[in-house]
Amino acid sequence: MVLNTSVEETNDNTAIFTLRGEIDGNTAPRLEIEMSKFAEIENFVIRVNLSEVTYMDSTGLGVFVGIYKSLVKVNGQLLIEEVPKRLYRLFTITGLDNIMSINRKEKDDGADDN
């Protein structure tokens, strides 16, 4: 189980995380540490691209909830983008799509239409 993370910091108080692989109990703690570095900065925006994430369990959802809560306290934002259909279902089933900014991947391969 591998999760590759790249982070780009922009000049407008934003960090863009591009994730590739699996977010689970083994990989989530490292992701949480990396994202937490930005989560307490006033008015900071964390954008997370999930287009290349192949698997995510409840541990991954927990990371996003924790980061979201930290950012809200300091008027920040968490934007979860390019979410594949199979992962988007996790956000909708849990109701997190009604709380957080979560955007589906525009072109999905349809392999996860179950």
GIUR-V216398 format. One record per residue. N is the residue number from 1. RES is the residue in three letters. BURIAL is b if it has 16 or more other C-alpha atoms within 10 Angstrom, else e. Layout:
BEGIN
N,RES,BURIAL / N,RES,BURIAL
END
This chain:
BEGIN
1,MET,e / 2,VAL,e / 3,LEU,b / 4,ASN,e / 5,THR,e / 6,SER,e / 7,VAL,e / 8,GLU,e / 9,GLU,e / 10,THR,e / 11,ASN,e / 12,ASP,e / 13,ASN,e / 14,THR,b / 15,ALA,b / 16,ILE,b / 17,PHE,b / 18,THR,b / 19,LEU,b / 20,ARG,b / 21,GLY,b / 22,GLU,b / 23,ILE,b / 24,ASP,b / 25,GLY,e / 26,ASN,e / 27,THR,b / 28,ALA,b / 29,PRO,e / 30,ARG,e / 31,LEU,b / 32,GLU,b / 33,ILE,e / 34,GLU,e / 35,MET,b / 36,SER,b / 37,LYS,e / 38,PHE,b / 39,ALA,b / 40,GLU,b / 41,ILE,b / 42,GLU,e / 43,ASN,e / 44,PHE,b / 45,VAL,b / 46,ILE,b / 47,ARG,b / 48,VAL,b / 49,ASN,b / 50,LEU,b / 51,SER,b / 52,GLU,b / 53,VAL,b / 54,THR,e / 55,TYR,b / 56,MET,b / 57,ASP,e / 58,SER,e / 59,THR,b / 60,GLY,b / 61,LEU,b / 62,GLY,e / 63,VAL,b / 64,PHE,b / 65,VAL,b / 66,GLY,e / 67,ILE,b / 68,TYR,b / 69,LYS,e / 70,SER,b / 71,LEU,b / 72,VAL,b / 73,LYS,e / 74,VAL,e / 75,ASN,e / 76,GLY,b / 77,GLN,b / 78,LEU,b / 79,LEU,b / 80,ILE,b / 81,GLU,b / 82,GLU,b / 83,VAL,b / 84,PRO,b / 85,LYS,b / 86,ARG,b / 87,LEU,b / 88,TYR,b / 89,ARG,e / 90,LEU,b / 91,PHE,b / 92,THR,e / 93,ILE,e / 94,THR,e / 95,GLY,e / 96,LEU,b / 97,ASP,b / 98,ASN,e / 99,ILE,e / 100,MET,b / 101,SER,e / 102,ILE,b / 103,ASN,b / 104,ARG,b / 105,LYS,b / 106,GLU,e / 107,LYS,e / 108,ASP,e / 109,ASP,e / 110,GLY,e / 111,ALA,e / 112,ASP,e / 113,ASP,e / 114,ASN,e
END
